[in-house]
Amino acid sequence: MTQTDPRRRIPRTDALLADPVLAAAVDRHGADAVKAAVRVAQEQARSGEIEPGQVADAARAALPSRSTSLRPLLNATGVVVHTNVGRAPLSAAAVEAVVAASGYVDVEFDVATGARARRGRGTLAALRDAVPAAGDALVVNNGAAALVLATTALAAGREVLVSRGEMVEIGDGFRLPDLIASTGARLREVGTTNRTTVDDYAAALGPQTGCVLKVHPSNFRVEGFTSAAPVEQLARLAGPDGAPVPIVVDIGSGLLRRDPLLPDEPDAASTLAAGATIVTASGDKLLGGPQAGLVLGDATTVERLRRHPLARALRVDKLTLAALEATLRGPASPVTAYLHADADALRARTERLAESVGREVVPVEGRVGGGGAPGVPLPGWAVVLPEACAERLRTGDPGVVARIERGRCLVDLRCVPSESDGEVERAVRAALAVGG
Ligand SMILES: *Cc1c(COP(=O)(O)O)cnc(C)c1O
């Protein structure tokens, strides 16, 4: 190396770390990540790839712009509860609650007495207020966990009676028979695939019965010569000793009250009113909250589940409790808003986008998605783009996920917050500019 060798001018690590921007980056990314980025940039300068004066900028550019590898996406598919992109987006109120709960909070603490308090009591109160028919409530990690806990606590080593018409796979590896087998309960199938009556259940009932389980077949419909035993009739069944048999109903979607838009979707309030002992449901489908599993119903039965050792392994964290409470008490969730999107407003937004990018609007059908209400179409509109745009939209920043249908890329604004219309427009322009 000579005196004039530019490599002598490569800034030293301590000088670089004193650079205000890189010093701030240490707070955000940690010292190790920043030092690693600095070393890579210094190496680039040594090999002549960059000028010594560019080392700080190169190190800065090498740091990730976000603190998580999860990429925020705009959902332009028209599918409201879309499993691949995270099911339910949280409301602003729920996001605020998550931030508020992220430090130390009184999740299990009574500030008045300084003593331990019931974990998540505010969230449980919100659930009981939302479903007055429920004597008590419990929150676990997801809908599958709620069902595992109910089956284990009520029927481990005994039988669970399930209709053959409800031996379902919900998707994503959730197969009811496998799940029940994993709890140590024995599955006893009753009825046939298309028809099951209350007498089928009555005939199978015996001293071995732990509970009767009804599962909402949320992602398909059986049509034609079909019948299922209504909860009202099952609730009148009694065991050999004359005692009532617990009726567990997995309603799936987390709808708490009837929604006229979804006439075939069971809700917690009506199912409990019909006589179910407990209902189980997801928190992040139609309820539109965080991933969670809800158990609602008879207080004694809920307490039995709460006291089971498995409950501790399935309990939710403070962030989930906070987001769920805010979803229950706060304004309509994004899921509810997108399901009930005003048709005229949606059309006007779609036409505005189409006009600004010079493309056509076509009528489309959105979907509830996420294993819910399979037969319910959500009439809407979409801007039609060439199919090749779909990939460019997905991989842009922000990524926009559109629907590909019959060789076309359809941009449906139903599940895009209206304040993000401008971002979608810019993304579409960019995708069209690269080839059209
Ligand atoms: C979605 C669903 C589940 C599973 O719930 P997760 O929250 O995904 O664990 C169970 N049962 C039914 C009927 C469902 O629709």
The ligand as an SDF file (V2000), in Angstrom:
LIG
                    3D

 15 15  0  0  0  0  0  0  0  0999 V2000
  -61.0970  -22.4020   11.4750 C   0  0  0  0  0  0  0  0  0  0  0  0
  -61.7850  -23.4630   12.2220 C   0  0  0  0  0  0  0  0  0  0  0  0
  -61.1310  -24.1390   13.2600 C   0  0  0  0  0  0  0  0  0  0  0  0
  -59.7000  -23.8490   13.6260 C   0  0  0  0  0  0  0  0  0  0  0  0
  -59.5570  -22.5930   14.2070 O   0  0  0  0  0  0  0  0  0  0  0  0
  -58.0930  -21.9170   14.2830 P   0  0  0  0  0  0  0  0  0  0  0  0
  -58.3420  -20.6170   14.9670 O   0  0  0  0  0  0  0  0  0  0  0  0
  -57.6240  -21.7910   12.8910 O   0  0  0  0  0  0  0  0  0  0  0  0
  -57.2590  -22.8420   15.0840 O   0  0  0  0  0  0  0  0  0  0  0  0
  -61.8300  -25.1000   13.9440 C   0  0  0  0  0  0  0  0  0  0  0  0
  -63.1030  -25.3930   13.6260 N   0  0  0  0  0  0  0  0  0  0  0  0
  -63.7750  -24.7630   12.6470 C   0  0  0  0  0  0  0  0  0  0  0  0
  -65.1960  -25.1410   12.3600 C   0  0  0  0  0  0  0  0  0  0  0  0
  -63.1400  -23.7610   11.9150 C   0  0  0  0  0  0  0  0  0  0  0  0
  -63.8000  -23.1300   10.9200 O   0  0  0  0  0  0  0  0  0  0  0  0
  1  2  1  0
  2  3  1  0
  2 14  2  0
  3  4  1  0
  3 10  2  0
  4  5  1  0
  5  6  1  0
  6  7  2  0
  6  8  1  0
  6  9  1  0
 10 11  1  0
 11 12  2  0
 12 13  1  0
 12 14  1  0
 14 15  1  0
M  END
$$$$
